[in-house]
């Protein structure tokens, strides 16, 4: 490999090395400095704001929580895709781009309206 090519990528390789060192340190340092004693039954219990638990923390949640999470994730990801379009729109302001953006937003809106009509937003 040419020395000039390696020289051009020295910052990338340096940051990659720093990332690997920080990642390894984040795994190894807690392992080395963590106390090794006192791991009794009370240590492994669930602790929530000083309240002593009366049952196990492993219980089933309502499906509505997951439905809300998926709906939020779908809309949030779609909104994230709209930011680059909004930034570049001035450079490529044509009817084709406008129609594509409107179709994209219409699909998102249709999904939200469908979820609303089927009762996905009702908390029961």
Residue, then its C-alpha position, 0 to 999 in steps of 0.5 A: x500500500x502506498x505511504x501517501x494513502x496511509x498518510x491520508x487516512x491517519x486521522x481515521x485510523x487514529x480515531x479508530x484506535x482511540x475508539x477501540x481503546x475506550x471500548x476495551x477500557x469500558x469493559x475491563x476497568x469495571x471488571x478490575x475495580x468491582x468489589x468481589x464480595x457481598x453478592x448475597x441474596x439481597x444484593x441480587x434483588x430488584x431495587x426501586x426507589x427504596x421500596x421493598x419489592x413484593x413480587x418478581x420484576x419479571x412480569x408481562x406487560x400489556x401489548x399496548x406498550x409495544x404498540x406505542x413504541x413501534x408507532x413512535x419508532x416508525x414515525x420518528x424514523x420517517x421524520x428523521x428521513x425528512x430532515x435531509x430532504x428539507x436541507x437539500x430542497x433549495x438545491x433541487x427544488x423541482x416538482x418531482x422532488x416536491x411530489x416525492x416528499x408529498x407522497x412520503x408524508x401522505x404514506x406516514x399520515x395514512x399510517x397514523x390515521x389508520x392506527x387512530x381509526x383502529x383504536x391503537x391510540x386508545x389507552x385501556 
